[in-house]
Amino acid sequence: MEVIADTQKGCVLLQTGQVTCHDIDGREVPCEGSGQDGEYRLGLKWPSPRFEAYEHTVLDRLTGLVWTRNANPAEFPLSWQEAFEYIDRMNREGACGFSDWRMPNRRELRSLVSYQTKKPALPENHPFENVFSGWYWTSTTAAISPAYAWYIHMEGARMFYGEKRQFFLLWPVRGRGSSVLAATGQQHCYNQDGNKISCANTGQDGEYQNGTPWPVPRFVKVQEGVLDRLTNLCWLRNTDLTATPVSWAEALNAVGELNMRSRLTRSWRLPNINELESLVDCSTHSPALPEGHPFENVREGYWSSTTSMYEPDWAWALYLNKGALGVGQKRGAYFYVWPVCSVSDLPFKSVD
């Protein structure tokens, strides 16, 4: 049997930055054999140095995107529409010597996040100035409520959505999009009241659609698994391994038990938070998965293998109905288990 995959194309998931492992009480423990994000450290490795700083801008050598060095150029919070108008003024005035600034989509803004740090949740020794521990707008509308848009909190890296008429911060970016980031899936644009509008000259995610396009078909069934040809990850087709919400430790143990009995591979693991987020289609909700996906028994929330460094007795989770990223206390039976493996671990030949 052959797996239809393309190991030379598509997006490349980034490492989360997490390098330590922690038990259910938040104590640091050896990573070996833990099954945690800090043990595997999977994804595209960050270059060293990661950032190339100039007087007013910073190049992220991991993604190729250029950010304003001042992480709060507008100085005050703005509504979503005001943030787009501020970007327009920057471009008319040639701010920092450029006229192609835009608001980042949610995957672009998330690419700056380090899951090893807090206050701010940015890579150590970053060169940015005036980073505020608050919510930052993205250009991506929340499909579950189009009068809201996605934002990210730089104190601890949470990602949720806020009403477009509320006031949050803006961090401009430039670049035509990154070859290592996937498109969000959003193809339409919406005003602050949630009404669909023409995308022309809006500056929204739906206008630019930056990132690696999704292959067609995106998903291919392989025995009890499903191969995502965008990321070359293989997910268990049954997305509810334990048939009930479990604690974080129980989630890690359940994946270990799956490896003992699996016919497809013995390399299943609990996904890190970047791997879980890669499944999200920002054009839909309940669940926020691409239309026509082949997964079974889809649930609302899933544990990741990534510890929250803001409070290490908590771990990151994907709220799949919304497409949001939050945390849950490790001792609580709050989320479900959806194992993943890498395409290189499949016992079948990969072909283009």
N, C-alpha and C positions, 0 to 999 in steps of 0.2 A: 504494500500500500504506500502511496506517495502523499506527502503533505504539500499542498500548494502554498508556497511561501516565496518571498523575495528578500533575501538577506542583504541585498545591495542597495535597495531603495526604501522609501518610506521614512517616517520620522524616527528619531532615536530618543528614547526616554532619558531624561537627565537623572543623575544620582540625586538623592534627596539631601546629601551632605551629612547624614547621620553616621557617626563612626563609633558610638558607644551603645551599650545595651543595658537595660534596666529591668528589674523585677517588678512584681505587681505593687510593691510598696515604694517604687521609685528609686531604690538603691541600685547603684551601678554594679553590674555583674560581668563575668567573662562572657564574651560573645560566642565562643566556640560551642556549637551544638544548640544554640538558643533558638535558631530559626528566625531571629529578628533582623530587621533592616540593617542594623549596625554590623551584623555578621556578614551578610551577603554584599552589601554596598553596590548593588546592581545599577546599571545605567551608565550613561556617558560620563566619564571622569572629568572633573573640573580641571582646566589648565592652570598652570602656576607660572606667573601670577594670573589670576582670573581676569582682573580688570586693568584696563589701560586708561589712566586718567589724564585729562587735558584741563585747561583752565576752566572751561564751563561745561564740558561734556565728559562722559565716561563710556568707553567701549567695553562691552561684555564679550570677552574672547570666547566664551562658551557658546553663546547664541548668535554673535555677530550683530546684536542690537546695540544702539547708541542711546544713552539716557542723559537727561540733564543731570549735572553733578549736584545741583541744588534739588533735593527731593521734594521741595515745597515752593516752587517758583511763584505761585500765585499768592503766597503768604497766608491767605485765609481760605476756609472751606468754601466750596462752590456747589451749586446744584449741578445736576448732570448736564443740563443744557448750557449753563454758564461755563462749565469746564470745556465743552466743545467750542464755545465762543472765545474763551481764553486762548485755546490752541490756534484758532483762526487769527487772532491778533499777533501771536508769536510768529506765525508764518508770514503775515503781511509785513512785520517789522524785521524779519530775518533774525530772529532770536538766536544767539550763540553762533551766528554765522550761517544758519540754515533756514530753509523755508518749507521743510517737509515733516514737521513735527506732527504727532498724532497721539491720541489716547490709546494706551496699550489694551489689547484684549486680555481676557482673564488668564490665558495660558502664558502670554508674554509677561504679564506682571508677576505671576507665580514663579516664573523662571528665575527671578531674583532671590527667591526665598531659600534660606537654609533651615533645615529641620534639626540642626545641631545647636542653634543659638536662639536667643530671645532678646527682646528690648534693645535693638530691633532684631527681627528674625531674618538677618542678612548675613552673608558670609563674613567671617572674621577678617578684620583689617580692610574692609571695603573702603573706598575713597569718597563715598557720598557724604553730603553735608545736609544739615537741617532735616534729617529723617524724623518724622513725627510718629509717635506710638499711637496711631489711630487708623481709621479706615481710608483707603485709597480707591477711587473709582477705576473701573475698567470700562471699555467700550462695548461690553457684551451685555445685552438685555437678558433678564431672567425669564426664561420661557414659561415658567410656572405662574408668573405674574408680570406681564410686560410693562407695567408702570414702574417696575423696579429694575435695577441693574446690579450686576455683580460687583462686589468690592472686597478688598483684602486688608486685613488688619496687620500692620507691620510690627506690632508688639509681640504677637505669638504665631502669626501666619494663618489664622482662621479665614475662611472664605465663605461669605454669605451674600445676601442681596439686600439693598436698601432702596427706599422710595426715591425715585429720580428727582422729586421736588425737595428732598432733604439736602443737607450740605456736608460734603466730604472733601478730601484732598485730591490733588491731581499731580501725577508724576509723568511728564511727557516722555515719549520715546520716538525714535526715528529709525528708518530702515524698512525695506520692502517685506519684511517678515523673515523668520529664521527657518533654515532648512532642517533644523533639529527639533522644531516644535510642530505639532500637528495643528491643522485648522480646528476651530472649535465646533464646526458644524452649523453655525448660525449663518443664515442666508437672507434674512429679512431685517428690516429696520423698524423701530417703533419710537413714537414721541413720548413725552413725559407723562401723557395720560394713558399710555399703553396701546394706542391706536397704531396700526400698521401704516407706514408711510413709504414714499420712494426713498431708496438708499442714496441717491445721487447727492454728493456734497454734504452728507451728514457727518462723515468721519467715524461712523459706527462700525463695529465688527462686521455687520452684514454687508457693508459696502466694500471693505477691503478683503475680507475673508482670508487673512494672512495665515500662513502655515502650510504644511504639507497636505495636499489634497488626499482624500480617502480613496483607497482602491475600490474597484467594483468587480466582484463582490468583496465586501470588506471581511466577512466571516465565512469560514469553511469548517464543516464538521469533520472531526477525526476521532472515531470511536466515541469514548465518553467525553471527549474534549471538543473545544471550538477554537480554531486558530484565528487570531486577529491579524490580518495581513498588513494592517497599518503599522503595528508595533512589533510583529513577530513574537507575540506572547500567545500561549495556549491556556485557555481558561476551562475549568470544569464546566460541562454543559449544565449540570444541575447546580444552580447557584446557591443552594441551601444544603450544605454538606451535613449539618448537624440537626436539621429539621426543627430547630428551636434556637432562640437567641442564647448565646453563651458568654462567659467571661473571656477576657483576653487570653489567659493561660489555657483555658479550655479550647479556644480557637487554635492556638499553636499546637496543642496536643492532638486535636482532631486531624490536623494536616499530617502530623507524623504517623498517625494510625492509617490514614489514607495511603500513604506511601508503602505501607506494609502489604496492602491488598490490591493496589492498582495494577491493571493490565496495560495501561498506556505508558506510564512512566513512573519511576520512583523518585522523581525530582520535584514533586509538588511542594509549594511553599505558600505561606501567607503573604499576599502581595504587599509591597510598600505603598505609601500613599500616592506617589506619582503614577504607579502602575494602575491603581484603582481609578484615579482621576482620568486616565487616558481613555477609559470606556465611555465617558460622558459625552452625550450629544447635546449641545447647548441650544438646539432648535426645538427640543421637546422635553417632556417631563412625565413623571408617574408611569413608568420609570424614564429617567433621562438617558435612554439607550437608543442607538440608531434604529430607525424603522426597519422592520423585518428581521431583527436579530433572532438567532436560533436558541437563545438561552431559555432554560426552564426554571420554574419556581422562583422567579425574581422577587426579592424582598426589599424592604425599605432602606436598610442600613447594614454596612459591612465593616468589620474590623480590618485595619491594616497592621503591618508588622512594625510600624514607625511609632516610636514613643514621642509623646509631647514633651519637649524639653522645658516648656513653660511650667508644667507640673508633671514630673516624670512618673507619677503613679497613674497617669492618664495616657491613652494612646489615641492616635488619629483614626478617623473613620470616614467613610463616604456615605452621605445621605442620598441614596440613589434616586428617590422620588423627585427631589429638588435639584440634585446635582451639586450639592453643597459639601464642603469639607469642614468637619468639626471634630470634637474629641469626646471620649467617654472614659469614665473611671475604670481602670483595668479589672477591678474586683467585681464590677457589675455585669450581669448577664443582659447586655443591652443590644448586641449586634449579632449578625449572622456571619457565616464563614464561606468564602468563595476562593478556592485555591487557584493558583496560577503556576505555570512553568515556562521556561524559555524554550524557543523553538529548537535550540541546539541540544536540548535534553530529550527531544522526541526520537523514538527508535525507528524513524522513517526517513527516507531521503527527501531533502527539500529541493524543489524545482522552481524556476521562474514562472 
